[in-house]
Each structure stands twice: as C-alpha cells, then as structure tokens.
C-alpha cells in the first residue's frame, strides 16, 4: 500500500516513465526506443519491434529453453516402465 501511494497520478506527463532524461541527466532508454522504433524497423507496433528486432536473440533463447523443457517433459511422461 505504501508503494502504491507513492506512485504518480495516472496520465501524469511528468511521471518518470514519460521523461526523456532521468534526474541524473542521462537519457532514458525507453524514450529512445519509443522515438526510433518505427524508423529502425518500419513496423508501427512498438511491442513487435522490441521483441523481434531489439531483443531478437534473447527471445530466441527463451523460446529454445521453453521448447527444450517441453520436449523433456514429453519424454519423461512417455517413458515406459518394465
């Protein structure tokens, strides 16, 4: 409850998530992705751009881990007992 009480009001344009520069003076990474996503990928959906283009190898790794786990569970469940 204490953390929720400290959140900025909904739609606040001065909330930290909407800033281009953080309080320390460094640029915020999220603002860069939002501003340049369409120019880099040509796709209007920013979620698709982030998952497919910016985080492509990471997403591929996660997919391989889930696939390997599913195949392992399949082999364990189909194991025949003597």
Secondary structure, DSSP 8 states (H G I E B T S, - for coil): -HHHHTS--TT-TTSGGG-SB-TTS-B-HHHHHHHHHHHHH--S-HHHIIIIIITHHHHHHHHHHHHHHHHHHHHHHT----
